[in-house]
Amino acid sequence: MLPDDVSVSLRQNGFFEYDLSAFYLRFLKNGMTFVDVGAHVGYFSMLASRAVGPAGRVFSFEPTQSTYDVLVTNARTESNITPINQAVWSEEAEIELHDYGPCFSAFNSAFGARSEGVRTGFSERTHSVQAVSPDSFVRDQGCTPHVVKIDVESAEGHVLRGMHHVLSEHRPVVSLEVGDMGVPGAASSRDLIEHVLAYDYRAFELSDGQALPHQPKRE
């Protein structure tokens, strides 16, 4: 998959997104269930798989077929990973996905690419993918998620709107990608955080792999 950002980081450093990786390794325990929404080629799914052990479960959602194929190859040795070739959305639906090709697959999204360079410098193709809501998936699986990672390139708001039952009843740790990139139609970071706080959650931010209390900034 070189030279996409994840593969380059893994080859150069042996890890990707140090703070998040370190937090998962500290927090995840044997037997937990990890839901990877936006699994890409499976780095965090593989990390979680080793952390939760044979008694745990990892559900890895990746809607782009070519990226999903790599995810399946990477996860083939881990019996506790279930790759799922679907998007995650506020409801069960068929949505349009912007695909920027293998080298820029980390930017694939139901919205425009978060990177200005990708938006203006590279071609894209759009295709339809099936999507499921977190609530319906968890209900159908009969599982109890302990950690839900959401990294879906500006579609985080839609995922959260499909998590009412998960947030109110199961109350997993939610790892959420934020960062306002000026993508039309995407929820702001503040809106995403306030949505989760409305479920009586507390917000934290990562520093050196540790979760520290986050204070929402005034607008």
C-alpha positions, -999 to 999 in steps of 0.1 A, spaced: 0 0 0 30 23 0 31 53 -2 -1 60 17 4 79 50 -3 49 73 21 26 55 48 52 54 45 58 91 46 21 99 76 15 78 95 45 92 84 44 128 68 10 135 36 27 146 9 52 135 -6 79 157 15 73 188 -9 88 214 -39 68 202 -19 36 199 -4 40 234 -38 48 249 -54 16 234 -25 -5 246 -30 8 281 -68 7 282 -78 -24 263 -80 -56 283 -85 -93 276 -121 -101 266 -131 -66 255 -150 -58 223 -134 -31 200 -154 -16 171 -132 0 145 -153 24 124 -131 34 95 -106 6 98 -86 14 66 -60 -14 62 -64 -26 98 -36 -10 119 -57 -2 149 -78 -34 144 -46 -55 146 -34 -36 176 -67 -41 194 -68 -77 184 -36 -85 203 -48 -63 233 -82 -80 237 -69 -115 232 -87 -146 220 -116 -140 243 -121 -105 228 -137 -94 196 -128 -68 170 -153 -56 144 -136 -37 116 -156 -16 92 -141 -5 58 -163 4 29 -137 8 1 -134 -25 -16 -97 -23 -25 -88 -11 10 -111 -38 25 -92 -64 6 -59 -53 22 -76 -53 56 -88 -89 51 -53 -99 41 -37 -82 72 -63 -97 96 -63 -132 82 -41 -145 111 -63 -130 138 -94 -151 145 -110 -125 167 -112 -98 139 -144 -97 118 -138 -74 87 -170 -58 74 -172 -43 40 -197 -16 49 -198 21 58 -213 32 92 -239 59 91 -269 73 110 -292 46 95 -291 17 72 -287 32 37 -268 32 5 -244 62 4 -220 77 -21 -183 73 -13 -155 95 -28 -126 72 -36 -91 88 -41 -73 56 -50 -49 33 -31 -22 59 -23 -48 83 -8 -74 58 5 -71 72 40 -90 103 27 -119 84 12 -152 98 25 -189 104 20 -178 140 20 -150 158 1 -114 150 11 -102 167 43 -68 174 27 -68 204 3 -40 188 -16 -61 157 -23 -92 178 -31 -74 199 -57 -46 177 -70 -59 142 -76 -87 125 -94 -115 107 -76 -143 83 -85 -176 80 -67 -194 47 -60 -223 35 -39 -217 15 -7 -239 -1 19 -241 15 53 -253 3 87 -260 22 119 -240 13 151 -273 8 170 -286 -18 145 -253 -35 142 -248 -39 179 -284 -51 183 -281 -77 156 -247 -89 169 -258 -90 205 -225 -76 215 -214 -51 241 -188 -27 227 -162 -14 252 -144 9 228 -156 24 196 -131 41 174 -146 66 148 -123 79 121 -145 84 90 -131 116 73 -158 142 82 -188 117 85 -184 114 123 -216 133 130 -236 108 110 -221 79 129 -228 95 162 -265 101 153 -268 64 148 -254 56 182 -282 66 206 -287 32 221 -250 24 222 -242 57 240 -271 56 264 -271 19 272 -237 4 265 -216 35 272 -184 25 255 -153 47 254 -156 66 222 -124 76 203 -134 103 180 -114 121 152 -119 158 153 -104 188 135 -122 214 114 -110 212 78 -136 234 61 -153 204 45 -188 215 33 -216 198 53 -193 183 79 -202 187 116 -178 209 135 -155 195 162 -174 214 189 -207 200 176 -193 164 177 -180 168 213 -212 184 225 -233 156 210 -214 130 230 -214 152 262 -252 153 260 -251 116 269 -234 125 302 -200 116 289 -168 134 298 -144 147 272 -107 139 272 -78 146 249 -46 125 245 -11 136 254 18 112 254 -7 83 254 -26 96 285 -62 108 285 -64 143 300 -96 163 307 -106 184 277 -122 218 281 -143 228 251 -130 261 237 -153 291 236 -163 302 201 
